[in-house]
Amino acid sequence: MCNTQCWQWELACAHSTCVNQIMRRAGIDWPEDGVPDIDMPTITINLSIN
């Protein structure tokens, strides 16, 4: 990426529930109906500092 103040991670998982703890630590809550049921997802996390 061209922005030195931005980082991006891609996580390949067996199932979408594998990233629950990571998402909770980042302060992201899933909707009330629960975590999406996705097999073999790739989840992208972007972090930028202003």
mmCIF entry with sequence, helices, sheets and N, C-alpha, C, O atoms, coordinates in Angstrom:
data_MODEL
# 
_entry.id   MODEL 
# 
_entity.id                         1 
_entity.type                       polymer 
_entity.pdbx_number_of_molecules   1 
# 
_entity_poly.entity_id                      1 
_entity_poly.type                           'polypeptide(L)' 
_entity_poly.nstd_linkage                   no 
_entity_poly.nstd_monomer                   no 
_entity_poly.pdbx_seq_one_letter_code       MCNTQCWQWELACAHSTCVNQIMRRAGIDWPEDGVPDIDMPTITINLSIN 
_entity_poly.pdbx_seq_one_letter_code_can   MCNTQCWQWELACAHSTCVNQIMRRAGIDWPEDGVPDIDMPTITINLSIN 
_entity_poly.pdbx_strand_id                 A 
# 
loop_
_entity_poly_seq.entity_id 
_entity_poly_seq.num 
_entity_poly_seq.mon_id 
_entity_poly_seq.hetero 
1 1  MET n 
1 2  CYS n 
1 3  ASN n 
1 4  THR n 
1 5  GLN n 
1 6  CYS n 
1 7  TRP n 
1 8  GLN n 
1 9  TRP n 
1 10 GLU n 
1 11 LEU n 
1 12 ALA n 
1 13 CYS n 
1 14 ALA n 
1 15 HIS n 
1 16 SER n 
1 17 THR n 
1 18 CYS n 
1 19 VAL n 
1 20 ASN n 
1 21 GLN n 
1 22 ILE n 
1 23 MET n 
1 24 ARG n 
1 25 ARG n 
1 26 ALA n 
1 27 GLY n 
1 28 ILE n 
1 29 ASP n 
1 30 TRP n 
1 31 PRO n 
1 32 GLU n 
1 33 ASP n 
1 34 GLY n 
1 35 VAL n 
1 36 PRO n 
1 37 ASP n 
1 38 ILE n 
1 39 ASP n 
1 40 MET n 
1 41 PRO n 
1 42 THR n 
1 43 ILE n 
1 44 THR n 
1 45 ILE n 
1 46 ASN n 
1 47 LEU n 
1 48 SER n 
1 49 ILE n 
1 50 ASN n 
# 
_struct_asym.id          A 
_struct_asym.entity_id   1 
# 
loop_
_struct_conf.conf_type_id 
_struct_conf.id 
_struct_conf.pdbx_PDB_helix_id 
_struct_conf.beg_label_comp_id 
_struct_conf.beg_label_asym_id 
_struct_conf.beg_label_seq_id 
_struct_conf.pdbx_beg_PDB_ins_code 
_struct_conf.end_label_comp_id 
_struct_conf.end_label_asym_id 
_struct_conf.end_label_seq_id 
_struct_conf.pdbx_end_PDB_ins_code 
_struct_conf.beg_auth_comp_id 
_struct_conf.beg_auth_asym_id 
_struct_conf.beg_auth_seq_id 
_struct_conf.end_auth_comp_id 
_struct_conf.end_auth_asym_id 
_struct_conf.end_auth_seq_id 
_struct_conf.pdbx_PDB_helix_class 
_struct_conf.details 
_struct_conf.pdbx_PDB_helix_length 
HELX_P HELX_P1 AA1 SER A 16 ? VAL A 19 ? SER A 16 VAL A 19 5 ? 4 
HELX_P HELX_P2 AA2 ASN A 20 ? ARG A 25 ? ASN A 20 ARG A 25 1 ? 6 
# 
_struct_conf_type.id          HELX_P 
_struct_conf_type.criteria    ? 
_struct_conf_type.reference   ? 
# 
_struct_sheet.id               AA1 
_struct_sheet.type             ? 
_struct_sheet.number_strands   2 
_struct_sheet.details          ? 
# 
_struct_sheet_order.sheet_id     AA1 
_struct_sheet_order.range_id_1   1 
_struct_sheet_order.range_id_2   2 
_struct_sheet_order.offset       ? 
_struct_sheet_order.sense        anti-parallel 
# 
loop_
_struct_sheet_range.sheet_id 
_struct_sheet_range.id 
_struct_sheet_range.beg_label_comp_id 
_struct_sheet_range.beg_label_asym_id 
_struct_sheet_range.beg_label_seq_id 
_struct_sheet_range.pdbx_beg_PDB_ins_code 
_struct_sheet_range.end_label_comp_id 
_struct_sheet_range.end_label_asym_id 
_struct_sheet_range.end_label_seq_id 
_struct_sheet_range.pdbx_end_PDB_ins_code 
_struct_sheet_range.beg_auth_comp_id 
_struct_sheet_range.beg_auth_asym_id 
_struct_sheet_range.beg_auth_seq_id 
_struct_sheet_range.end_auth_comp_id 
_struct_sheet_range.end_auth_asym_id 
_struct_sheet_range.end_auth_seq_id 
AA1 1 CYS A 6  ? ALA A 12 ? CYS A 6  ALA A 12 
AA1 2 THR A 42 ? SER A 48 ? THR A 42 SER A 48 
# 
loop_
_atom_site.group_PDB 
_atom_site.id 
_atom_site.type_symbol 
_atom_site.label_atom_id 
_atom_site.label_alt_id 
_atom_site.label_comp_id 
_atom_site.label_asym_id 
_atom_site.label_entity_id 
_atom_site.label_seq_id 
_atom_site.pdbx_PDB_ins_code 
_atom_site.Cartn_x 
_atom_site.Cartn_y 
_atom_site.Cartn_z 
_atom_site.occupancy 
_atom_site.B_iso_or_equiv 
_atom_site.pdbx_formal_charge 
_atom_site.auth_seq_id 
_atom_site.auth_comp_id 
_atom_site.auth_asym_id 
_atom_site.auth_atom_id 
_atom_site.pdbx_PDB_model_num 
ATOM 1   N N  . MET A 1 1  ? 0.842   -1.180  0.000  1.00 0.00 ? 1  MET A N  1 
ATOM 2   C CA . MET A 1 1  ? 0.000   0.000   0.000  1.00 0.00 ? 1  MET A CA 1 
ATOM 3   C C  . MET A 1 1  ? 0.887   1.244   0.000  1.00 0.00 ? 1  MET A C  1 
ATOM 4   O O  . MET A 1 1  ? 1.995   1.214   0.536  1.00 0.00 ? 1  MET A O  1 
ATOM 5   N N  . CYS A 1 2  ? 0.421   2.309   -0.582 1.00 0.00 ? 2  CYS A N  1 
ATOM 6   C CA . CYS A 1 2  ? 1.234   3.510   -0.695 1.00 0.00 ? 2  CYS A CA 1 
ATOM 7   C C  . CYS A 1 2  ? 1.171   4.383   0.557  1.00 0.00 ? 2  CYS A C  1 
ATOM 8   O O  . CYS A 1 2  ? 2.014   5.266   0.717  1.00 0.00 ? 2  CYS A O  1 
ATOM 9   N N  . ASN A 1 3  ? 0.212   4.171   1.439  1.00 0.00 ? 3  ASN A N  1 
ATOM 10  C CA . ASN A 1 3  ? 0.078   4.960   2.656  1.00 0.00 ? 3  ASN A CA 1 
ATOM 11  C C  . ASN A 1 3  ? 0.901   4.310   3.762  1.00 0.00 ? 3  ASN A C  1 
ATOM 12  O O  . ASN A 1 3  ? 0.584   3.205   4.202  1.00 0.00 ? 3  ASN A O  1 
ATOM 13  N N  . THR A 1 4  ? 1.945   4.980   4.211  1.00 0.00 ? 4  THR A N  1 
ATOM 14  C CA . THR A 1 4  ? 2.794   4.404   5.260  1.00 0.00 ? 4  THR A CA 1 
ATOM 15  C C  . THR A 1 4  ? 2.102   4.358   6.608  1.00 0.00 ? 4  THR A C  1 
ATOM 16  O O  . THR A 1 4  ? 2.609   3.719   7.530  1.00 0.00 ? 4  THR A O  1 
ATOM 17  N N  . GLN A 1 5  ? 0.965   5.013   6.756  1.00 0.00 ? 5  GLN A N  1 
ATOM 18  C CA . GLN A 1 5  ? 0.212   5.010   8.005  1.00 0.00 ? 5  GLN A CA 1 
ATOM 19  C C  . GLN A 1 5  ? -0.958  4.026   7.960  1.00 0.00 ? 5  GLN A C  1 
ATOM 20  O O  . GLN A 1 5  ? -1.886  4.130   8.763  1.00 0.00 ? 5  GLN A O  1 
ATOM 21  N N  . CYS A 1 6  ? -0.919  3.081   7.035  1.00 0.00 ? 6  CYS A N  1 
ATOM 22  C CA . CYS A 1 6  ? -2.018  2.137   6.888  1.00 0.00 ? 6  CYS A CA 1 
ATOM 23  C C  . CYS A 1 6  ? -1.468  0.720   6.765  1.00 0.00 ? 6  CYS A C  1 
ATOM 24  O O  . CYS A 1 6  ? -0.497  0.479   6.048  1.00 0.00 ? 6  CYS A O  1 
ATOM 25  N N  . TRP A 1 7  ? -2.100  -0.212  7.473  1.00 0.00 ? 7  TRP A N  1 
ATOM 26  C CA . TRP A 1 7  ? -1.697  -1.613  7.422  1.00 0.00 ? 7  TRP A CA 1 
ATOM 27  C C  . TRP A 1 7  ? -2.905  -2.456  7.064  1.00 0.00 ? 7  TRP A C  1 
ATOM 28  O O  . TRP A 1 7  ? -4.038  -2.097  7.384  1.00 0.00 ? 7  TRP A O  1 
ATOM 29  N N  . GLN A 1 8  ? -2.663  -3.575  6.402  1.00 0.00 ? 8  GLN A N  1 
ATOM 30  C CA . GLN A 1 8  ? -3.751  -4.462  6.003  1.00 0.00 ? 8  GLN A CA 1 
ATOM 31  C C  . GLN A 1 8  ? -3.321  -5.901  6.235  1.00 0.00 ? 8  GLN A C  1 
ATOM 32  O O  . GLN A 1 8  ? -2.212  -6.298  5.877  1.00 0.00 ? 8  GLN A O  1 
ATOM 33  N N  . TRP A 1 9  ? -4.229  -6.690  6.849  1.00 0.00 ? 9  TRP A N  1 
ATOM 34  C CA . TRP A 1 9  ? -3.993  -8.106  7.067  1.00 0.00 ? 9  TRP A CA 1 
ATOM 35  C C  . TRP A 1 9  ? -5.123  -8.886  6.411  1.00 0.00 ? 9  TRP A C  1 
ATOM 36  O O  . TRP A 1 9  ? -6.277  -8.457  6.423  1.00 0.00 ? 9  TRP A O  1 
ATOM 37  N N  . GLU A 1 10 ? -4.781  -10.027 5.841  1.00 0.00 ? 10 GLU A N  1 
ATOM 38  C CA . GLU A 1 10 ? -5.788  -10.935 5.321  1.00 0.00 ? 10 GLU A CA 1 
ATOM 39  C C  . GLU A 1 10 ? -5.655  -12.247 6.069  1.00 0.00 ? 10 GLU A C  1 
ATOM 40  O O  . GLU A 1 10 ? -4.579  -12.844 6.108  1.00 0.00 ? 10 GLU A O  1 
ATOM 41  N N  . LEU A 1 11 ? -6.752  -12.693 6.662  1.00 0.00 ? 11 LEU A N  1 
ATOM 42  C CA . LEU A 1 11 ? -6.774  -13.922 7.440  1.00 0.00 ? 11 LEU A CA 1 
ATOM 43  C C  . LEU A 1 11 ? -7.592  -14.964 6.697  1.00 0.00 ? 11 LEU A C  1 
ATOM 44  O O  . LEU A 1 11 ? -8.769  -14.742 6.412  1.00 0.00 ? 11 LEU A O  1 
ATOM 45  N N  . ALA A 1 12 ? -6.986  -16.087 6.383  1.00 0.00 ? 12 ALA A N  1 
ATOM 46  C CA . ALA A 1 12 ? -7.718  -17.202 5.785  1.00 0.00 ? 12 ALA A CA 1 
ATOM 47  C C  . ALA A 1 12 ? -8.109  -18.135 6.917  1.00 0.00 ? 12 ALA A C  1 
ATOM 48  O O  . ALA A 1 12 ? -7.264  -18.519 7.725  1.00 0.00 ? 12 ALA A O  1 
ATOM 49  N N  . CYS A 1 13 ? -9.376  -18.500 6.982  1.00 0.00 ? 13 CYS A N  1 
ATOM 50  C CA . CYS A 1 13 ? -9.895  -19.294 8.093  1.00 0.00 ? 13 CYS A CA 1 
ATOM 51  C C  . CYS A 1 13 ? -10.653 -20.509 7.580  1.00 0.00 ? 13 CYS A C  1 
ATOM 52  O O  . CYS A 1 13 ? -11.084 -20.551 6.428  1.00 0.00 ? 13 CYS A O  1 
ATOM 53  N N  . ALA A 1 14 ? -10.807 -21.493 8.456  1.00 0.00 ? 14 ALA A N  1 
ATOM 54  C CA . ALA A 1 14 ? -11.622 -22.665 8.124  1.00 0.00 ? 14 ALA A CA 1 
ATOM 55  C C  . ALA A 1 14 ? -13.107 -22.317 8.188  1.00 0.00 ? 14 ALA A C  1 
ATOM 56  O O  . ALA A 1 14 ? -13.915 -22.858 7.434  1.00 0.00 ? 14 ALA A O  1 
ATOM 57  N N  . HIS A 1 15 ? -13.455 -21.402 9.102  1.00 0.00 ? 15 HIS A N  1 
ATOM 58  C CA . HIS A 1 15 ? -14.851 -20.993 9.264  1.00 0.00 ? 15 HIS A CA 1 
ATOM 59  C C  . HIS A 1 15 ? -14.872 -19.585 9.847  1.00 0.00 ? 15 HIS A C  1 
ATOM 60  O O  . HIS A 1 15 ? -13.925 -19.174 10.519 1.00 0.00 ? 15 HIS A O  1 
ATOM 61  N N  . SER A 1 16 ? -15.930 -18.858 9.596  1.00 0.00 ? 16 SER A N  1 
ATOM 62  C CA . SER A 1 16 ? -16.020 -17.466 10.048 1.00 0.00 ? 16 SER A CA 1 
ATOM 63  C C  . SER A 1 16 ? -15.962 -17.317 11.564 1.00 0.00 ? 16 SER A C  1 
ATOM 64  O O  . SER A 1 16 ? -15.566 -16.260 12.056 1.00 0.00 ? 16 SER A O  1 
ATOM 65  N N  . THR A 1 17 ? -16.343 -18.341 12.316 1.00 0.00 ? 17 THR A N  1 
ATOM 66  C CA . THR A 1 17 ? -16.291 -18.241 13.778 1.00 0.00 ? 17 THR A CA 1 
ATOM 67  C C  . THR A 1 17 ? -14.857 -18.228 14.306 1.00 0.00 ? 17 THR A C  1 
ATOM 68  O O  . THR A 1 17 ? -14.637 -17.899 15.472 1.00 0.00 ? 17 THR A O  1 
ATOM 69  N N  . CYS A 1 18 ? -13.882 -18.578 13.471 1.00 0.00 ? 18 CYS A N  1 
ATOM 70  C CA . CYS A 1 18 ? -12.484 -18.616 13.899 1.00 0.00 ? 18 CYS A CA 1 
ATOM 71  C C  . CYS A 1 18 ? -11.944 -17.232 14.261 1.00 0.00 ? 18 CYS A C  1 
ATOM 72  O O  . CYS A 1 18 ? -10.954 -17.127 14.986 1.00 0.00 ? 18 CYS A O  1 
ATOM 73  N N  . VAL A 1 19 ? -12.573 -16.186 13.769 1.00 0.00 ? 19 VAL A N  1 
ATOM 74  C CA . VAL A 1 19 ? -12.067 -14.839 14.030 1.00 0.00 ? 19 VAL A CA 1 
ATOM 75  C C  . VAL A 1 19 ? -12.866 -14.098 15.107 1.00 0.00 ? 19 VAL A C  1 
ATOM 76  O O  . VAL A 1 19 ? -12.687 -12.894 15.287 1.00 0.00 ? 19 VAL A O  1 
ATOM 77  N N  . ASN A 1 20 ? -13.740 -14.806 15.818 1.00 0.00 ? 20 ASN A N  1 
ATOM 78  C CA . ASN A 1 20 ? -14.556 -14.157 16.851 1.00 0.00 ? 20 ASN A CA 1 
ATOM 79  C C  . ASN A 1 20 ? -13.718 -13.386 17.861 1.00 0.00 ? 20 ASN A C  1 
ATOM 80  O O  . ASN A 1 20 ? -14.003 -12.222 18.143 1.00 0.00 ? 20 ASN A O  1 
ATOM 81  N N  . GLN A 1 21 ? -12.688 -14.026 18.408 1.00 0.00 ? 21 GLN A N  1 
ATOM 82  C CA . GLN A 1 21 ? -11.889 -13.376 19.441 1.00 0.00 ? 21 GLN A CA 1 
ATOM 83  C C  . GLN A 1 21 ? -11.161 -12.149 18.874 1.00 0.00 ? 21 GLN A C  1 
ATOM 84  O O  . GLN A 1 21 ? -11.092 -11.114 19.537 1.00 0.00 ? 21 GLN A O  1 
ATOM 85  N N  . ILE A 1 22 ? -10.625 -12.255 17.665 1.00 0.00 ? 22 ILE A N  1 
ATOM 86  C CA . ILE A 1 22 ? -9.942  -11.117 17.046 1.00 0.00 ? 22 ILE A CA 1 
ATOM 87  C C  . ILE A 1 22 ? -10.909 -9.949  16.884 1.00 0.00 ? 22 ILE A C  1 
ATOM 88  O O  . ILE A 1 22 ? -10.574 -8.811  17.210 1.00 0.00 ? 22 ILE A O  1 
ATOM 89  N N  . MET A 1 23 ? -12.115 -10.234 16.378 1.00 0.00 ? 23 MET A N  1 
ATOM 90  C CA . MET A 1 23 ? -13.101 -9.184  16.156 1.00 0.00 ? 23 MET A CA 1 
ATOM 91  C C  . MET A 1 23 ? -13.546 -8.552  17.476 1.00 0.00 ? 23 MET A C  1 
ATOM 92  O O  . MET A 1 23 ? -13.713 -7.335  17.551 1.00 0.00 ? 23 MET A O  1 
ATOM 93  N N  . ARG A 1 24 ? -13.739 -9.364  18.512 1.00 0.00 ? 24 ARG A N  1 
ATOM 94  C CA . ARG A 1 24 ? -14.144 -8.813  19.816 1.00 0.00 ? 24 ARG A CA 1 
ATOM 95  C C  . ARG A 1 24 ? -13.069 -7.901  20.392 1.00 0.00 ? 24 ARG A C  1 
ATOM 96  O O  . ARG A 1 24 ? -13.379 -6.841  20.936 1.00 0.00 ? 24 ARG A O  1 
ATOM 97  N N  . ARG A 1 25 ? -11.815 -8.303  20.276 1.00 0.00 ? 25 ARG A N  1 
ATOM 98  C CA . ARG A 1 25 ? -10.716 -7.469  20.784 1.00 0.00 ? 25 ARG A CA 1 
ATOM 99  C C  . ARG A 1 25 ? -10.612 -6.158  20.029 1.00 0.00 ? 25 ARG A C  1 
ATOM 100 O O  . ARG A 1 25 ? -10.159 -5.152  20.576 1.00 0.00 ? 25 ARG A O  1 
ATOM 101 N N  . ALA A 1 26 ? -11.029 -6.168  18.780 1.00 0.00 ? 26 ALA A N  1 
ATOM 102 C CA . ALA A 1 26 ? -11.017 -4.947  17.971 1.00 0.00 ? 26 ALA A CA 1 
ATOM 103 C C  . ALA A 1 26 ? -12.250 -4.089  18.247 1.00 0.00 ? 26 ALA A C  1 
ATOM 104 O O  . ALA A 1 26 ? -12.377 -2.988  17.710 1.00 0.00 ? 26 ALA A O  1 
ATOM 105 N N  . GLY A 1 27 ? -13.164 -4.598  19.092 1.00 0.00 ? 27 GLY A N  1 
ATOM 106 C CA . GLY A 1 27 ? -14.355 -3.836  19.432 1.00 0.00 ? 27 GLY A CA 1 
ATOM 107 C C  . GLY A 1 27 ? -15.468 -3.951  18.412 1.00 0.00 ? 27 GLY A C  1 
ATOM 108 O O  . GLY A 1 27 ? -16.358 -3.102  18.361 1.00 0.00 ? 27 GLY A O  1 
ATOM 109 N N  . ILE A 1 28 ? -15.426 -5.004  17.592 1.00 0.00 ? 28 ILE A N  1 
ATOM 110 C CA . ILE A 1 28 ? -16.448 -5.202  16.574 1.00 0.00 ? 28 ILE A CA 1 
ATOM 111 C C  . ILE A 1 28 ? -17.429 -6.260  17.067 1.00 0.00 ? 28 ILE A C  1 
ATOM 112 O O  . ILE A 1 28 ? -17.036 -7.389  17.363 1.00 0.00 ? 28 ILE A O  1 
ATOM 113 N N  . ASP A 1 29 ? -18.673 -5.901  17.152 1.00 0.00 ? 29 ASP A N  1 
ATOM 114 C CA . ASP A 1 29 ? -19.710 -6.835  17.587 1.00 0.00 ? 29 ASP A CA 1 
ATOM 115 C C  . ASP A 1 29 ? -20.532 -7.278  16.393 1.00 0.00 ? 29 ASP A C  1 
ATOM 116 O O  . ASP A 1 29 ? -20.900 -6.464  15.545 1.00 0.00 ? 29 ASP A O  1 
ATOM 117 N N  . TRP A 1 30 ? -20.820 -8.576  16.327 1.00 0.00 ? 30 TRP A N  1 
ATOM 118 C CA . TRP A 1 30 ? -21.683 -9.098  15.281 1.00 0.00 ? 30 TRP A CA 1 
ATOM 119 C C  . TRP A 1 30 ? -23.125 -8.727  15.582 1.00 0.00 ? 30 TRP A C  1 
ATOM 120 O O  . TRP A 1 30 ? -23.453 -8.462  16.738 1.00 0.00 ? 30 TRP A O  1 
ATOM 121 N N  . PRO A 1 31 ? -23.982 -8.700  14.596 1.00 0.00 ? 31 PRO A N  1 
ATOM 122 C CA . PRO A 1 31 ? -25.405 -8.434  14.816 1.00 0.00 ? 31 PRO A CA 1 
ATOM 123 C C  . PRO A 1 31 ? -26.014 -9.484  15.752 1.00 0.00 ? 31 PRO A C  1 
ATOM 124 O O  . PRO A 1 31 ? -25.427 -10.542 15.975 1.00 0.00 ? 31 PRO A O  1 
ATOM 125 N N  . GLU A 1 32 ? -27.174 -9.184  16.286 1.00 0.00 ? 32 GLU A N  1 
ATOM 126 C CA . GLU A 1 32 ? -27.832 -10.078 17.239 1.00 0.00 ? 32 GLU A CA 1 
ATOM 127 C C  . GLU A 1 32 ? -28.067 -11.478 16.700 1.00 0.00 ? 32 GLU A C  1 
ATOM 128 O O  . GLU A 1 32 ? -28.056 -12.443 17.465 1.00 0.00 ? 32 GLU A O  1 
ATOM 129 N N  . ASP A 1 33 ? -28.280 -11.608 15.391 1.00 0.00 ? 33 ASP A N  1 
ATOM 130 C CA . ASP A 1 33 ? -28.555 -12.931 14.834 1.00 0.00 ? 33 ASP A CA 1 
ATOM 131 C C  . ASP A 1 33 ? -27.292 -13.781 14.695 1.00 0.00 ? 33 ASP A C  1 
ATOM 132 O O  . ASP A 1 33 ? -27.363 -14.891 14.167 1.00 0.00 ? 33 ASP A O  1 
ATOM 133 N N  . GLY A 1 34 ? -26.146 -13.293 15.153 1.00 0.00 ? 34 GLY A N  1 
ATOM 134 C CA . GLY A 1 34 ? -24.935 -14.097 15.241 1.00 0.00 ? 34 GLY A CA 1 
ATOM 135 C C  . GLY A 1 34 ? -23.952 -13.903 14.110 1.00 0.00 ? 34 GLY A C  1 
ATOM 136 O O  . GLY A 1 34 ? -24.143 -13.097 13.199 1.00 0.00 ? 34 GLY A O  1 
ATOM 137 N N  . VAL A 1 35 ? -22.890 -14.680 14.213 1.00 0.00 ? 35 VAL A N  1 
ATOM 138 C CA . VAL A 1 35 ? -21.802 -14.637 13.246 1.00 0.00 ? 35 VAL A CA 1 
ATOM 139 C C  . VAL A 1 35 ? -22.275 -15.232 11.920 1.00 0.00 ? 35 VAL A C  1 
ATOM 140 O O  . VAL A 1 35 ? -22.970 -16.248 11.917 1.00 0.00 ? 35 VAL A O  1 
ATOM 141 N N  . PRO A 1 36 ? -21.914 -14.625 10.812 1.00 0.00 ? 36 PRO A N  1 
ATOM 142 C CA . PRO A 1 36 ? -22.269 -15.225 9.516  1.00 0.00 ? 36 PRO A CA 1 
ATOM 143 C C  . PRO A 1 36 ? -21.670 -16.629 9.399  1.00 0.00 ? 36 PRO A C  1 
ATOM 144 O O  . PRO A 1 36 ? -20.537 -16.854 9.823  1.00 0.00 ? 36 PRO A O  1 
ATOM 145 N N  . ASP A 1 37 ? -22.404 -17.550 8.841  1.00 0.00 ? 37 ASP A N  1 
ATOM 146 C CA . ASP A 1 37 ? -21.966 -18.934 8.687  1.00 0.00 ? 37 ASP A CA 1 
ATOM 147 C C  . ASP A 1 37 ? -21.289 -19.082 7.327  1.00 0.00 ? 37 ASP A C  1 
ATOM 148 O O  . ASP A 1 37 ? -21.946 -19.361 6.323  1.00 0.00 ? 37 ASP A O  1 
ATOM 149 N N  . ILE A 1 38 ? -19.960 -18.892 7.305  1.00 0.00 ? 38 ILE A N  1 
ATOM 150 C CA . ILE A 1 38 ? -19.212 -18.900 6.053  1.00 0.00 ? 38 ILE A CA 1 
ATOM 151 C C  . ILE A 1 38 ? -18.051 -19.879 6.189  1.00 0.00 ? 38 ILE A C  1 
ATOM 152 O O  . ILE A 1 38 ? -17.234 -19.754 7.101  1.00 0.00 ? 38 ILE A O  1 
ATOM 153 N N  . ASP A 1 39 ? -17.977 -20.848 5.286  1.00 0.00 ? 39 ASP A N  1 
ATOM 154 C CA . ASP A 1 39 ? -16.848 -21.770 5.251  1.00 0.00 ? 39 ASP A CA 1 
ATOM 155 C C  . ASP A 1 39 ? -15.728 -21.184 4.404  1.00 0.00 ? 39 ASP A C  1 
ATOM 156 O O  . ASP A 1 39 ? -15.981 -20.591 3.355  1.00 0.00 ? 39 ASP A O  1 
ATOM 157 N N  . MET A 1 40 ? -14.491 -21.352 4.859  1.00 0.00 ? 40 MET A N  1 
ATOM 158 C CA . MET A 1 40 ? -13.284 -20.932 4.150  1.00 0.00 ? 40 MET A CA 1 
ATOM 159 C C  . MET A 1 40 ? -13.281 -19.445 3.757  1.00 0.00 ? 40 MET A C  1 
ATOM 160 O O  . MET A 1 40 ? -12.975 -19.117 2.610  1.00 0.00 ? 40 MET A O  1 
ATOM 161 N N  . PRO A 1 41 ? -13.620 -18.534 4.701  1.00 0.00 ? 41 PRO A N  1 
ATOM 162 C CA . PRO A 1 41 ? -13.615 -17.115 4.346  1.00 0.00 ? 41 PRO A CA 1 
ATOM 163 C C  . PRO A 1 41 ? -12.188 -16.549 4.371  1.00 0.00 ? 41 PRO A C  1 
ATOM 164 O O  . PRO A 1 41 ? -11.295 -17.101 5.013  1.00 0.00 ? 41 PRO A O  1 
ATOM 165 N N  . THR A 1 42 ? -12.004 -15.464 3.674  1.00 0.00 ? 42 THR A N  1 
ATOM 166 C CA . THR A 1 42 ? -10.820 -14.633 3.809  1.00 0.00 ? 42 THR A CA 1 
ATOM 167 C C  . THR A 1 42 ? -11.293 -13.310 4.380  1.00 0.00 ? 42 THR A C  1 
ATOM 168 O O  . THR A 1 42 ? -12.124 -12.628 3.779  1.00 0.00 ? 42 THR A O  1 
ATOM 169 N N  . ILE A 1 43 ? -10.767 -12.950 5.534  1.00 0.00 ? 43 ILE A N  1 
ATOM 170 C CA . ILE A 1 43 ? -11.223 -11.757 6.229  1.00 0.00 ? 43 ILE A CA 1 
ATOM 171 C C  . ILE A 1 43 ? -10.109 -10.724 6.160  1.00 0.00 ? 43 ILE A C  1 
ATOM 172 O O  . ILE A 1 43 ? -8.967  -11.009 6.522  1.00 0.00 ? 43 ILE A O  1 
ATOM 173 N N  . THR A 1 44 ? -10.441 -9.526  5.698  1.00 0.00 ? 44 THR A N  1 
ATOM 174 C CA . THR A 1 44 ? -9.459  -8.452  5.563  1.00 0.00 ? 44 THR A CA 1 
ATOM 175 C C  . THR A 1 44 ? -9.667  -7.436  6.674  1.00 0.00 ? 44 THR A C  1 
ATOM 176 O O  . THR A 1 44 ? -10.782 -6.969  6.906  1.00 0.00 ? 44 THR A O  1 
ATOM 177 N N  . ILE A 1 45 ? -8.586  -7.103  7.355  1.00 0.00 ? 45 ILE A N  1 
ATOM 178 C CA . ILE A 1 45 ? -8.624  -6.111  8.431  1.00 0.00 ? 45 ILE A CA 1 
ATOM 179 C C  . ILE A 1 45 ? -7.703  -4.964  8.018  1.00 0.00 ? 45 ILE A C  1 
ATOM 180 O O  . ILE A 1 45 ? -6.537  -5.182  7.688  1.00 0.00 ? 45 ILE A O  1 
ATOM 181 N N  . ASN A 1 46 ? -8.231  -3.755  8.037  1.00 0.00 ? 46 ASN A N  1 
ATOM 182 C CA . ASN A 1 46 ? -7.454  -2.556  7.701  1.00 0.00 ? 46 ASN A CA 1 
ATOM 183 C C  . ASN A 1 46 ? -7.293  -1.710  8.948  1.00 0.00 ? 46 ASN A C  1 
ATOM 184 O O  . ASN A 1 46 ? -8.243  -1.525  9.708  1.00 0.00 ? 46 ASN A O  1 
ATOM 185 N N  . LEU A 1 47 ? -6.102  -1.202  9.154  1.00 0.00 ? 47 LEU A N  1 
ATOM 186 C CA . LEU A 1 47 ? -5.807  -0.315  10.284 1.00 0.00 ? 47 LEU A CA 1 
ATOM 187 C C  . LEU A 1 47 ? -5.115  0.914   9.731  1.00 0.00 ? 47 LEU A C  1 
ATOM 188 O O  . LEU A 1 47 ? -4.128  0.807   9.003  1.00 0.00 ? 47 LEU A O  1 
ATOM 189 N N  . SER A 1 48 ? -5.631  2.073   10.074 1.00 0.00 ? 48 SER A N  1 
ATOM 190 C CA . SER A 1 48 ? -4.967  3.306   9.653  1.00 0.00 ? 48 SER A CA 1 
ATOM 191 C C  . SER A 1 48 ? -4.876  4.249   10.836 1.00 0.00 ? 48 SER A C  1 
ATOM 192 O O  . SER A 1 48 ? -5.735  4.245   11.717 1.00 0.00 ? 48 SER A O  1 
ATOM 193 N N  . ILE A 1 49 ? -3.851  5.040   10.848 1.00 0.00 ? 49 ILE A N  1 
ATOM 194 C CA . ILE A 1 49 ? -3.624  6.011   11.911 1.00 0.00 ? 49 ILE A CA 1 
ATOM 195 C C  . ILE A 1 49 ? -3.691  7.400   11.293 1.00 0.00 ? 49 ILE A C  1 
ATOM 196 O O  . ILE A 1 49 ? -2.996  7.699   10.322 1.00 0.00 ? 49 ILE A O  1 
ATOM 197 N N  . ASN A 1 50 ? -4.534  8.239   11.871 1.00 0.00 ? 50 ASN A N  1 
ATOM 198 C CA . ASN A 1 50 ? -4.667  9.615   11.372 1.00 0.00 ? 50 ASN A CA 1 
ATOM 199 C C  . ASN A 1 50 ? -3.726  10.532  12.112 1.00 0.00 ? 50 ASN A C  1 
ATOM 200 O O  . ASN A 1 50 ? -3.689  11.731  11.836 1.00 0.00 ? 50 ASN A O  1 
# 
